[in-house]
Amino acid sequence: MSSERFDVVVIGGGPGGYPAAIRARQLGLSVALVEREHLGGVCLNWGCIPTKALLRTSEVHHLIQRADDFGLNVEGVSFDLAKVVKRSRQVSKRLNTGVKALLKKNQVTVLDGFGRLAGPGRVAVESADGSVSEIEAGSIILATGARARSLPGLEADGKLIWAYREAMVPKEMPRRLLVVGSGAIGIEFASFYNDLGAEVTVVEALPRILPVEDEEISGIAHKQFEKQGFTIHVNATVSSLEKGDDEVTATITPESGEATVATFDRVILAVGIVGNVENLGLEGTGVEVDRTHIVTNEWTETGEAGVYAIGDVAGPPWLAHKATHEGILCADRIAGSSGLHPMKPERIPGCTYCRPQIASVGLTESAAKTAGREIRIGRFPFRGNGKAIALGEMEGVVKTIFDARTGELLGAHMIGAEVTELIQGFVVAMNLETTEADLMHSVFPHPTLSEMMHESTLDAYDQAIHI
């Protein structure tokens, strides 16, 4: 193996690494992919996909509880938590198997083990048995992902205090649950457990939940979650966790005022992630690490010639689809493809699959104003949309932000049923440099939720029809 040479070696087989490997093979390059654990990475095995399977179960459970609203008589609704978890794991396993098949189909050489730089153009691969081999690489792509962040005194123990892995495979449903952190991961878990009957408390250190979202959308979400029974503390931290035999006592300290002491069955820590930059052989190279993430330019290149970094290890936004796009861009860059364009982070959509769903792309209202843009804002509520009323999903809003001078679509922010499927319409529009006129003159099918995208645009220019 030490004499084997590849045009490209990818370290990490997650949503950035395996598409990079496949794209490089499509471009005629010889490729090896080094993966130490699961093809598909955290997203497929322990993140995006299995959590959506769990959330689908809680969504169905919630709908069944509303059966009377739809003229249905349902009694004795219950759930089998073991089966819920089993289905989630089966979904993940099926996709993991699919990734293996895709790599085989594209003739990517997959090496099981831990990869690290071993000098210019060389990668060392350490197998599970401790043996080490080396391969030569024309280019090296670091796609090692990230892991859950822990805070001093708030470390997960896998039993009472969970990180995301434990939260996805509960053996029993906690009656009282504390979620520390209100980003997408924390809110999705809070929504899942709340819909299956847990008493959920969320603590957020910043002034509002879902802090990366538009402030107006964040406020609507806060009200909806409290209506569902959440207890939410913002501008507050969990200053201590005291573990008992089968419960945890938390001290919740607000920025001002007295601390609150409460007892929970389980705690989920969702306080961010850190890049997997350790033991990659970066010492003595030109690869720069900023805190816990590798620094790259707009072409995914690091400071070391021939070494690239993509996905979560290369910093925010920490999204699987960003990693995939970077991986493909990186492979094209290595192959010398023409007509490439650097990725524009402001055009990367974000989705949170709680109930109600949240989706966004582009500038928030606050960011647009801070940037000095004169803006026009349109809003259209779900309650004004025929399809939403027919679905029984009347809570939500579509918000659009345009440049008042040019009509450029600067941002779109949504909360409500199925908005994670709607947002891509605005993503495509932004990449095509669509103006308000283009959207106004587009015909949206009726009856669909997408009509709200049209009406929101019309509202920004005082032309909305149905409100």
N, C-alpha and C positions, 0 to 999 in steps of 0.2 A: 504493500500500500504506500510505502514511503516514496516510491518512485512515480506514483500516479500523479498526473497533472490535469487540472481542469481550468477552463477559461474563467469560470466563476465558482466560488464556494460561498454558500449562504449558511450563516450560523444562526439557527433558529427557524423552526417550521410553523410559525404562527400565521396570522392573516396578512402579514407583510412578507414573511420569508418564503412561504410556498408559492404565492403568485409571482414573486420575483424570480424564483427558480424556473417556474413554468414559462414565463415570458422570455427569459434568457434562452431557454431551449427552443422556443418558437423562432427566435432570432438566429438560430444555428450555432449557439455556443454550447460547449460541454459544461455540465453543471453537476456539482455535488451539494447536497443539503445535509447539514449536521443538526440533529435534533436529539436532545438528551431525555425527553420524556414523552410528550404527546404531540403527534402531528396535528396541526390546527391551532396549537397554542392555547393560552388561557381562554381566549374568546370562544373558541368552539367547544372546548372541554369543560371549562369552569367559569365562563363569563356570559358573553352575549347570547349564545344559543340556548344553553340549559336554563338560564334565568327566564328567557322568553317562554319556554315550555312551562315553567312554573307559573308565570304570570297568566298564561292562557288558561290554566286550570282555575286560578282565582277569579279570572274574568267570567268564565263559564259558571262558576259557583255563585258569583254575584248576580248574573243574569237569571239563574234558576230561582234565586231568592226574590227576584222581581217578577216571577212568572205570572202573578195575578194581573200585573199591568198589561200583559199581552193576551189576557183572556184564557190563561192556562191554569189548570189546577195541579199543583205539585205538593206532595206532602212527604215528610220524613227525610228531608235533604241532609246528607252527611257526606263525609269524605274519608278516604283511607290514605293517610299521609304516606305510608310506605309505597303505595301504588303511585301516588303523585310524584314522589321522588324517583321511583323506578322509571316512569315514563320520561322524565327529564333526562335521566342518564341514558336511556335508550336512544333518544333523539340525538344526543351528543355522540354516542358510539356510532350511530349510522353515518353521521357526517364525517367523523374521524376516518372511518373505513373508506368513505368517498374520496377524501384527500389522498389517502394511500394509492387508490386506484388512479387518480389524476396524475400523480407524480410518476407512477409506473407507465401509464399511457404515454407520457411525454418524455420518457427515458431519462428521468432525473435520477442520479445515483443518490440513494438515501443512506447516510451513515449514522448509526445509533451511537450517541455519546455526547460528551461535553466538548464544544469547540472553543479554541482560543488562538490568538495570534502567536506565531512561533518565529517571528522574524519576517523581513520583507518577502511577500509572496508565498508565505507558508502558514499552514494551519495545523495545529496539533489537535488530535481527537482522542479524548480519554474515554474508554469504554467503561461499562458498569463494573467490570472485574478489575479495573485499575490499570489495565494495559494502555499504552499510548502509542499512536502511530501518527505519522505526518504526511500531509499531502501538499502539493504545490498548487498555487492559485494565481491566475492572472489578475483577478479582482476579487475582493472579499467584501461581502455584505453582512454587516452586523444587524441582526433582527432578533435580539434576545429578549425583547419585551420588558415587562415590569412586574412588580409584585405589590401587594398591599402594604401601605405605610403603617407603621406602629408609632405610638407616642409614648414617652417615658411614663411608666405607671399605668398605661392603658394597653398592655400587650395581650394579644389573643392567646388563650390556653387551649382552644379546641373543644372545651367542654362547656364552660359557663360563658366565656367571652369568645365570640366567633369572629373570624375573618370571613371573606366571601365564600370560601370553600365549605366551611362548616355550615354556613347559612343556607347553602343549597341542598344539603343532605340531612335535614333535621330528623332525628329519630322520634321526636314527639313535638307537638305544637305547644310553644310557650304561651302561657296565659298573659303574662306581662312581658313586653319586649322593649328594650331601649336601643335605639339606633343613634349612633354618634356620627354625625355628618349628614348633610342633606343635599349632596350632589346627586347625580343620576343613579349611582349604585345604591346609596343609602335610601333614596326615595323609592326606588323600585322594590327593594326588600321590604320597606315599610308598607308599601301598598299591597304586596303579596300577603304578608302576614296579617295585616289588618282585615283584608277581604276574607280571610279564612278564620277570623274570630279573635285574633290576639288584640290585647290592649296595647297600642303602640305609642311610645313617646319618642320624639325626635329632638335632638339637641344640635344646634348649629352655632358656631362661633361668630359668624358674620351676621350683619344686620337682617338678612333675609334668607329664606331657603332657596335652593336652586340658584345660587349666586351668579352663575354665568349666563342665566337667561335674562331676557328683558324684564325690567322691574315690574311692569304692569302684569305680565304673565306670571311672574313669581308671586305677586300679590293674589291673583285669582286662584292659583294653585293652593296657596296657604289657606284661603277661605274654604276651598273645596275639601281639603284634607281635614280641617277642623270639623267641618260638617259631617265627615265620615267617621269622626271619633278620635282622630289623632290628637295627642297633646304635643304642642310644638313650643320649644324654647329657642329663641334667637338671641344673638348677642350674649351667648352663654357657653360655658365650657363644662365638661365633666372633669372635676378636679381630683376625684378619687373613685376607685372601684374596690369595694371590700367584698371578697368572696366568702360565701358560706358553703354549706354542704351541697345545696342545690339551688342557690339563689345568689344574687349580687346586689349589694347596696351601693347606690351611686350618689355622690354629692354633686349636684348641678349648681354651678356658680354663675349667676348673671353678671354682666358688666357693671351693673349698679344694683344695689339691693341685697337682700339676704339670700344665702344659699338654701337650696331645697334638697332634702334627703329622701330618696325613694328606693324601694326594693323591686327588683325585676327577676324573672326566671332566667332570662338570657339577655346578652348584650351583643349587638353587631357593631363592629368597628368599620366605618366607611369614611376614613379621613384622608383619602388620596392614595397615590401610588408612588413608587420609586423605581427608577430604571435598573435593570439587571446589568450593571457595569462591572461587577466584581469578577476577578479571575479571568478576564478576557485577554490578558497579555498586553494591555494598553501602555504599561510602563515603558518609558524609553521610546515611545512612538510620538508622532505628531497629533494623535487623537486627543482632543481636549474634552474634559468632562466638566460640565457646569453643575455643581452640586451632585445630582444623581443621574444626569442625562448627558448624552454625547452631543457635542456641538457640530452642526452641519451647515452647509450653505444651501441655497435654494435648489441645488441639484442633488442633494443627499450626500454630498462629498464631505469627508472629514478632513482634518489637517494632515493626515497621512496619505501619501499618494497611493491610489489603488484600493483604499479602504473607504467604504460607504456605511452609513447607518440609517435605518428606517424604522418607522413604527414608534411604539411607546418608549423605547430606549433612546430615541432621538428627540424626545420632548413633546409638548402639547401641540395640537389637541390630541388627547389620548383616546383615539377612536379607531376601531378596526378598519373602517372604510378609508380612513386617512392612511393607515399602514399599507393597505392593499394598493392604493393609488401610488404611494411613494415607491413601493416595491416594483411596480410596473415601470414607473418613470426611471427608476434607478437602472433596471435592466436595459431599457432603451438607451439610456445615457452611456452605459458601458459598451453597448453594441454600436454606438455612433449613429443612432437613428436620427433622421432629419425632422425638422418641423416640431421639435419638442417645446413645451412651455412649462415653466416652473409652476408648481402647485401654489394656488392662492388660498391661504388658510381661511380668509374671510368668506370663502365660497364653499366651505366644508359644512354640511348640515350636521346638526346634533339632534338626537332623539332620546327621549326618556319614556319608557314603556309602563309608566304607572297608570293609575286610573284617577283622573283623565290623563290621556297621553299628552306629551309636550314635544314640540318640534320647532326648530328654528334654523335660520341661515342668515349670514350677513350681520350688519351692524344693528345693535340695539338702539332704541330711541336715545338713551343717554350717550352712547358712544358716538352716534351721528352728530349730536349737538356739541359734544366735546371736540369733535373734529372740525367744528365750525361750519357744518353743512346746514343750509336752510332747507327744512324738510316739510313734506306733506305726509300726514298719517291717515290711513284708512282702517276702519274696523268693521267687522261684520259678525254678529252673534249667531251661534248655532240655533237659537230659538227662532230665527228668521228664515231658516232653511228647511224646505219641505222634506228632504231625505232625512235630516237629523230628527225632525219631529216624528217621522214614520218609524225611525229606529228607536225612538224613545231616548235619544241622546241630545238633550237640549241645552246642556251646560257646556259653554266654551266660546271661544272667539278666534277669529283670524285677523291678524294685525299686519299691515304692510306699511313700509316706510320708503318714501321716494325723495329724490333730490328735487326740490321745488323749481330749480332753474332748468335742469336738463331732462327731468322725468326718469332718470336712472333709478332702477329698483335697488335700494341700498340694503334692505333687510326684510325678512318675513318671520313672524312669530305666531305660533298657534298653540292652543290648548283645547283639547276635546277629543271625541272619539275618532280614531283612525288618522289622526293628523300626521303620524309617522309615515303613512303612505302618501299623504298629500304633499309633503314638503318638497319632494323631488321635482314637482312642477315648477316651483320657484327656483330651485337650484339650476335646472336647465335654463330657465329664463335669465338668471343672472349671468350664466356662462355665455349666453348668446347676446349679452349686453342689451337685454330687453328694456324698453321704456314703458311708461304707463299706457301710451297709445297702442303698443303691440298687444298688451294684455287686454285692454279695453275692446279691441277689435277681434280678439280670439273668441271662438264660440265654445262654450263649456256645455257638456251634455247635461240634460235634465231628466230625471231628478238625481242629482249627485251631491255629495258633500263638497266637491271641487267648485261648485258654483259660488261658494263663499269666497274663494280666492278671487273670482271675478268681481264680486260685489264689494269686497274690501278695497280692491283697486279703484272701483268706481267711487267708493265713499271718500277716498283720499282727494278726489277732485269734485266732490259734492254732486255726484251723479248716481248714487246708489238707488236702486229701484225698489227693493223689498224691505226697506227700513226707513 
